[in-house]
Amino acid sequence: MLKSNIKLTILFLLAIFSFSKINAQAWDVPADKKAKNSYIKFDENTAKEGEAIYTKNCVSCHGNPGKANNLKTLNPIPPDLGAAKTQALTDGELFYILNTGRGAMPSFKNTLSEEERWKTISYIRSFNKQYVQVVSKTDPTKSKLVKIKLDVDSLTNKIKVAVIANEIKGVVLLKDAEINMFVSRYFGKLQIGKTLRTDSVGCVLFDFPKNLPGDSIGNLEIVINVNDEIYGEIESINKVKIGVPTNKPSLTEKRAIWNVLKLAPWWIIITYTSILLGVGFILLLIIKNLFKIRKLGED
Ligand code: HEC
């Protein structure tokens, strides 16, 4: 009996162990992130700049690529980034890993700029003789030229989104750009319809649900997210009168746990106060007795 219990326990621990090992290996990167490429062309200079960033931020854990001097005491062990396993990842996957981190691997999204993150990857790639870069056509400096216009038809509940870029040479209509529409809710965003692509004049038409509650005059906060091959990712937030006018009570108006004192029932106030006083009294008692014990010790 005891023996079979021990066997079971060992099996169980092995199962957990092997599961955590699988967990530590695979990176589950969304398809669009996986296909992302750097807009910076990798060359000797970017690799050199990347080396400086790497030496400052990565070498303490990962060691020098190809030197196998990575920190072996962490779990999982930070891989040698020159090794084939890491080099088999796409540039988009490396970028994603740098952005999100996992476990002991920190996220560098807020500590390194996008340019610095790509240059670090450029350095990592310099250890792979077979690597051929695909450069992205995106020019991130162009995203601020983009204007997103909404045209609301409140009769049919349709919203037309037009995307243009104000280039020096004139207005450019963004064709075949990916558009997502969301409505801001208390917690997070609600996607409206599917992802659409702009037509030949840079427009898409969204069917808007008829029954979404808005504020007291029917305003909703609509977030438009544009993803264009050249202009990159742009987001705009718009107040649009297309919801159902709703008089939402504010969170503190009704009785709630975070409510103001004057709306709380008297028995809650009394119970709460007496518990507080009780705890305080016991604390005082403990302190008093501690002094007493010390006094006894001294005597
Ligand atoms: C505090 C230690 C630490 C630092 C600093 C660190 N990493 Fe990591 N890194 C890890 C660990 C641990 C893993 C393995 C994480 C896992 O698999 O869950 C990892 C995984 C990775 C991977 C995935 C490799 C693979 O083959 O799966 C890449 C790429 C990577 N790190 C790049 C970097 C870069 C670039 C930097 C510096 C900008 C950096 N790391 C800084 C600890 C670190």
Residues whose N, C-alpha, C, O or C-beta is under 5 A from the ligand:
A	BS01	HEC	A24 Q25 N57 C58 C61 L74 P76 I77 P78 P79 K85 T86 L94 I97 R102 G103 A104 M105 P106 T120
